[in-house]
Amino acid sequence: MIRKSEARWSGDLKSGTGSVKLGSGGFESPYSFASRFENGAGTNPEELLGAAHAGCFSMALALAISQAGHAAESIDTSATVHLEKSDAGFSITRIDLVTRGRVPGLAAAEFGRLAEQTKSGCIVSRALAAVPMTLNAELVTA
């Protein structure tokens, strides 16, 4: 399998503009210095990375749950990507995953164990292994 995305940038760093586009055509958005470093309108690479991580994690957790003999009604995951400046420049310093699952018949401790296992095992987590990650996993019962 090959997946492709594209980005175009015009101009200098601070006043230039860019756009990113998924190869599938499912998403296209502008990005800029302001959207990346100042909370301006548009997307940014870190936000896209977080979306990819949350999506991968949710799918991988669903697989782990099904392999444990259960079926997830829903798994909702957010990934907060921390971009911080140091003496070496900007770096992604941490990713915080928060996942909430609705899985009838699964014990909370087992959900937590499967989620922790998934944190290090999903494809995107493995690709980002150099970045510290936290996980807050909660089984929703009501």
Secondary structure, DSSP 8 states (H G I E B T S, - for coil): ----EEEEEES-TTT-EEEEEETTSS-EEEEEHHHHHS--SSB-HHHHHHHHHHHHHHHHHHHHHHHTT---SEEEEEEEEEEEEETTEEEEEEEEEEEEEE-TT--HHHHHHHHHHHHHHSHHHHHTTTS-EEEEEEE---
